[in-house]
């Protein structure tokens, strides 16, 4: 199966260096995209931290559901798993306390194949989440 980045603007930069991750109003939202029910792997590249810890979220604005998150994000690539239950055309990345770019959202099965496995990534197994 071919890998496909479902992110509509992967090179977009979310810049919320001065934000405080404990205040939801400080998060900056990225471009919206559509996702169908299923399991996905999402990642972005944090290029700079602000004075607070970095936080990256992936959420569904239509259903007001946080689908995945990375708290205390590190400089470099940050990865999260996403389990979408209901189709939505208003899913997006959100960042706070950092500058992030290079957004990728792909189906979990194609990510696993590209990583050398035949099934889902190991962190989809119970108790092995990477965060």
Backbone as CSV, one residue per row, in Angstrom:
resi,resn,N_x,N_y,N_z,CA_x,CA_y,CA_z,C_x,C_y,C_z
1,UNK,0.836,-1.171,0.000,0.000,0.000,0.000,0.888,1.244,0.000
2,UNK,0.512,2.235,-0.744,1.310,3.445,-0.905,1.069,4.435,0.237
3,UNK,2.146,5.042,0.717,2.039,6.061,1.763,1.516,7.360,1.148
4,UNK,0.576,7.995,1.848,0.019,9.253,1.392,-0.119,10.195,2.580
5,UNK,0.452,11.394,2.440,0.285,12.406,3.479,-1.069,13.063,3.267
6,UNK,-1.960,12.933,4.245,-3.301,13.484,4.149,-3.373,14.946,4.589
7,UNK,-2.265,15.464,5.076,-2.208,16.859,5.513,-2.244,17.773,4.286
8,UNK,-3.183,18.717,4.267,-3.375,19.568,3.095,-2.288,20.624,2.935
9,UNK,-1.650,21.049,4.028,-0.564,22.037,3.964,0.590,21.579,4.852
10,UNK,1.351,20.580,4.412,2.401,20.019,5.267,3.517,20.997,5.615
11,UNK,3.766,21.982,4.777,4.855,22.921,5.030,4.415,24.126,5.864
12,UNK,3.150,24.144,6.255,2.638,25.224,7.100,3.456,25.302,8.390
13,UNK,3.645,26.503,8.922,4.348,26.670,10.196,3.382,27.222,11.228
14,UNK,3.259,26.527,12.348,2.478,27.021,13.479,3.468,27.611,14.468
15,UNK,3.337,28.892,14.721,4.281,29.600,15.571,3.552,30.137,16.791
16,UNK,3.704,29.478,17.905,3.083,29.888,19.161,4.126,29.813,20.267
17,UNK,5.288,30.419,20.038,6.394,30.348,20.995,6.044,30.945,22.352
18,UNK,5.288,32.031,22.364,4.976,32.709,23.623,3.784,32.087,24.345
19,UNK,3.197,31.053,23.771,1.996,30.454,24.350,2.262,29.645,25.604
20,UNK,1.212,29.501,26.401,1.244,28.693,27.616,0.321,27.495,27.409
21,UNK,0.853,26.263,27.338,0.029,25.085,27.062,-1.084,24.822,28.078
22,UNK,-1.041,25.452,29.249,-2.124,25.261,30.206,-3.315,26.177,29.899
23,UNK,-3.182,27.054,28.902,-4.270,27.943,28.497,-4.688,27.592,27.070
24,UNK,-5.853,26.992,26.892,-6.289,26.535,25.567,-6.364,27.675,24.560
25,UNK,-6.530,28.909,25.018,-6.614,30.036,24.099,-5.265,30.361,23.453
26,UNK,-4.177,29.864,24.015,-2.847,30.135,23.479,-2.455,29.197,22.336
27,UNK,-3.225,28.140,22.108,-2.915,27.211,21.016,-3.243,27.852,19.675
28,UNK,-2.377,27.634,18.694,-2.621,28.119,17.339,-2.989,26.928,16.469
29,UNK,-4.121,27.021,15.774,-4.618,25.936,14.930,-4.073,26.021,13.518
30,UNK,-3.824,24.849,12.946,-3.394,24.758,11.559,-4.566,24.587,10.621
31,UNK,-4.267,24.347,9.367,-5.269,24.171,8.322,-6.088,22.912,8.571
32,UNK,-7.368,22.992,8.297,-8.273,21.854,8.511,-8.124,20.833,7.385
33,UNK,-8.362,19.571,7.722,-8.337,18.501,6.731,-9.417,17.483,7.054
34,UNK,-9.754,16.663,6.092,-10.791,15.649,6.264,-10.170,14.309,6.613
35,UNK,-10.789,13.599,7.546,-10.376,12.230,7.877,-11.601,11.341,8.008
36,UNK,-11.451,10.128,7.541,-12.480,9.108,7.680,-12.168,8.270,8.924
37,UNK,-13.143,7.541,9.458,-12.865,6.693,10.625,-11.714,5.724,10.338
38,UNK,-10.854,5.557,11.319,-9.720,4.657,11.189,-8.576,5.087,12.086
39,UNK,-7.460,4.377,11.978,-6.282,4.668,12.789,-5.220,5.329,11.916
40,UNK,-4.610,6.363,12.473,-3.639,7.169,11.752,-2.410,7.411,12.620
41,UNK,-1.325,7.803,11.973,-0.123,8.262,12.653,0.101,9.690,12.183
42,UNK,0.302,10.598,13.133,0.525,12.004,12.815,1.861,12.434,13.396
43,UNK,2.553,13.309,12.685,3.826,13.804,13.187,4.071,15.223,12.699
44,UNK,4.964,15.899,13.406,5.407,17.226,12.991,6.812,17.436,13.524
45,UNK,7.473,18.447,12.991,8.830,18.768,13.394,8.807,20.042,14.230
46,UNK,9.176,19.944,15.504,9.288,21.110,16.370,10.688,21.680,16.162
47,UNK,10.740,22.929,15.712,12.029,23.549,15.400,12.518,24.483,16.492
48,UNK,11.610,24.898,17.392,12.006,25.814,18.451,11.001,25.748,19.596
49,UNK,11.512,25.872,20.842,10.676,25.913,22.048,10.491,27.344,22.496
50,UNK,9.364,27.612,23.137,9.167,28.881,23.814,9.637,28.741,25.252
51,UNK,9.212,29.642,26.116,9.634,29.600,27.518,8.891,28.524,28.305
52,UNK,7.736,28.086,27.817,6.958,27.014,28.457,7.214,25.707,27.704
53,UNK,6.733,24.596,28.250,6.862,23.313,27.558,6.028,23.317,26.281
54,UNK,6.520,22.671,25.250,5.802,22.587,23.979,4.673,21.570,24.070
55,UNK,3.569,21.877,23.401,2.454,20.949,23.308,1.938,20.961,21.882
56,UNK,1.695,19.765,21.345,1.132,19.616,20.009,-0.096,18.736,20.145
57,UNK,-1.186,19.150,19.543,-2.415,18.369,19.597,-2.943,18.172,18.182
58,UNK,-3.704,17.119,18.024,-4.445,16.908,16.793,-5.875,16.716,17.240
59,UNK,-6.797,17.543,16.723,-8.157,17.476,17.231,-9.192,17.667,16.138
60,UNK,-10.405,17.271,16.475,-11.551,17.340,15.580,-12.427,18.494,16.050
61,UNK,-12.405,19.583,15.292,-13.149,20.783,15.656,-14.659,20.564,15.582
62,UNK,-15.119,19.735,14.659,-16.551,19.476,14.503,-17.133,18.786,15.723
63,UNK,-16.452,17.743,16.200,-16.959,16.957,17.320,-16.336,17.350,18.658
64,UNK,-15.468,18.372,18.651,-14.803,18.873,19.870,-14.094,17.753,20.627
65,UNK,-13.294,16.974,19.895,-12.593,15.832,20.468,-11.099,15.964,20.184
66,UNK,-10.285,15.815,21.221,-8.835,15.756,21.038,-8.494,14.334,20.626
67,UNK,-7.924,14.172,19.438,-7.653,12.846,18.895,-6.266,12.326,19.250
68,UNK,-5.336,13.211,19.503,-3.974,12.817,19.851,-3.231,14.017,20.396
69,UNK,-2.195,13.770,21.189,-1.421,14.887,21.731,-0.019,14.449,22.113
70,UNK,0.876,15.428,22.121,2.238,15.261,22.624,2.468,16.419,23.577
71,UNK,2.665,16.117,24.849,2.970,17.138,25.855,4.462,17.101,26.121
72,UNK,5.044,18.235,26.408,6.492,18.350,26.605,7.226,17.894,25.344
73,UNK,6.733,18.371,24.200,7.337,18.028,22.912,8.806,18.409,22.860
74,UNK,9.549,17.682,22.084,10.995,17.881,21.973,11.335,18.536,20.636
75,UNK,12.511,19.151,20.574,13.001,19.661,19.298,13.229,18.443,18.406
76,UNK,12.691,18.477,17.215,12.768,17.346,16.297,11.380,16.802,16.025
77,UNK,11.313,15.591,15.536,10.045,14.985,15.137,9.296,14.458,16.359
78,UNK,8.025,14.810,16.448,7.123,14.361,17.502,6.000,13.583,16.830
79,UNK,5.696,12.380,17.341,4.738,11.473,16.712,3.604,11.168,17.684
80,UNK,2.395,11.063,17.143,1.241,10.672,17.947,0.357,9.735,17.143
81,UNK,-0.401,8.932,17.844,-1.365,8.061,17.166,-2.733,8.728,17.249
82,UNK,-3.555,8.466,16.258,-4.889,9.048,16.184,-5.867,7.936,15.858
83,UNK,-6.940,7.872,16.607,-8.004,6.905,16.353,-9.283,7.698,16.094
84,UNK,-9.655,7.827,14.830,-10.817,8.617,14.430,-12.048,7.717,14.439
85,UNK,-13.061,8.110,15.198,-14.287,7.318,15.313,-15.371,7.761,14.329
86,UNK,-15.406,9.056,14.018,-16.456,9.612,13.164,-15.821,10.510,12.104
87,UNK,-16.259,10.385,10.861,-15.710,11.203,9.779,-15.866,12.687,10.086
88,UNK,-14.852,13.467,9.721,-14.906,14.901,9.948,-14.059,15.622,8.902
89,UNK,-14.514,16.807,8.514,-13.731,17.616,7.576,-13.072,18.792,8.280
90,UNK,-13.034,18.771,9.610,-12.421,19.859,10.374,-11.428,19.328,11.404
91,UNK,-10.529,18.451,10.969,-9.463,17.945,11.829,-8.224,18.795,11.585
92,UNK,-7.467,19.120,12.643,-6.274,19.922,12.439,-5.269,19.787,13.577
93,UNK,-4.018,20.134,13.254,-2.970,20.232,14.255,-3.153,21.539,15.011
94,UNK,-2.693,21.555,16.243,-2.689,22.754,17.062,-1.404,22.721,17.872
95,UNK,-0.738,23.869,18.011,0.541,23.899,18.730,0.570,25.059,19.713
96,UNK,1.357,24.878,20.768,1.520,25.924,21.767,2.899,25.784,22.409
97,UNK,3.546,26.909,22.656,4.856,26.895,23.292,5.972,26.420,22.385
98,UNK,5.730,26.463,21.068,6.747,25.987,20.131,6.490,26.523,18.731
99,UNK,7.433,26.249,17.849,7.269,26.480,16.416,7.332,25.096,15.770
100,UNK,6.297,24.756,14.992,6.220,23.419,14.398,5.907,23.521,12.904
101,UNK,6.419,22.561,12.149,6.196,22.500,10.702,6.342,21.047,10.239
102,UNK,6.324,20.821,8.947,6.483,19.477,8.348,5.451,18.488,8.905
103,UNK,4.191,18.828,8.742,3.096,18.019,9.286,2.788,16.831,8.380
104,UNK,2.610,15.676,8.994,2.269,14.458,8.258,1.142,13.748,8.991
105,UNK,0.138,13.340,8.238,-0.927,12.466,8.749,-1.063,11.356,7.726
106,UNK,-0.890,10.116,8.162,-1.023,8.989,7.244,-1.718,7.824,7.929
107,UNK,-2.302,6.973,7.116,-2.968,5.792,7.670,-1.949,4.941,8.415
108,UNK,-2.355,4.388,9.527,-1.445,3.608,10.361,-0.900,2.385,9.628
109,UNK,-1.719,1.751,8.785,-1.230,0.548,8.099,-0.138,0.873,7.082
110,UNK,-0.208,2.005,6.395,0.852,2.357,5.447,2.102,2.825,6.183
111,UNK,1.938,3.462,7.323,3.086,3.872,8.139,3.842,2.631,8.630
112,UNK,3.100,1.627,9.073,3.719,0.403,9.583,4.498,-0.321,8.489
113,UNK,3.936,-0.398,7.288,4.627,-1.063,6.191,5.921,-0.342,5.845
114,UNK,5.887,0.985,5.824,7.081,1.766,5.504,8.132,1.651,6.597
115,UNK,7.687,1.347,7.820,8.605,1.206,8.950,9.152,-0.210,9.067
116,UNK,8.770,-1.072,8.135,9.309,-2.422,8.117,8.396,-3.486,8.695
117,UNK,7.223,-3.101,9.146,6.293,-4.069,9.721,5.142,-4.343,8.789
118,UNK,4.357,-5.340,9.098,3.215,-5.674,8.265,1.901,-5.295,8.897
119,UNK,1.930,-4.956,10.185,0.691,-4.612,10.875,0.720,-3.177,11.353
120,UNK,-0.055,-2.922,12.390,-0.097,-1.583,12.966,1.164,-1.305,13.771
121,UNK,1.511,-0.035,13.959,2.679,0.291,14.778,2.527,-0.294,16.185
122,UNK,3.636,-0.620,16.817,3.620,-1.256,18.132,2.885,-0.417,19.159
123,UNK,2.912,0.924,19.026,2.278,1.727,20.063,0.754,1.691,20.009
124,UNK,0.160,0.985,19.022,-1.283,0.781,19.048,-1.654,-0.355,19.988
125,UNK,-0.674,-1.157,20.415,-0.945,-2.231,21.371,-1.173,-1.621,22.743
126,UNK,-2.001,-2.242,23.539,-2.364,-1.722,24.858,-1.128,-1.494,25.724
127,UNK,-1.080,-0.331,26.347,-0.023,-0.030,27.296,1.313,0.332,26.704
128,UNK,1.387,0.583,25.390,2.685,0.895,24.793,2.698,2.245,24.104
129,UNK,1.802,3.154,24.481,1.754,4.472,23.857,3.081,5.188,24.046
130,UNK,3.547,5.929,23.024,4.857,6.572,23.104,4.861,7.846,23.917
131,UNK,3.759,8.215,24.532,3.702,9.449,25.313,3.153,9.217,26.682
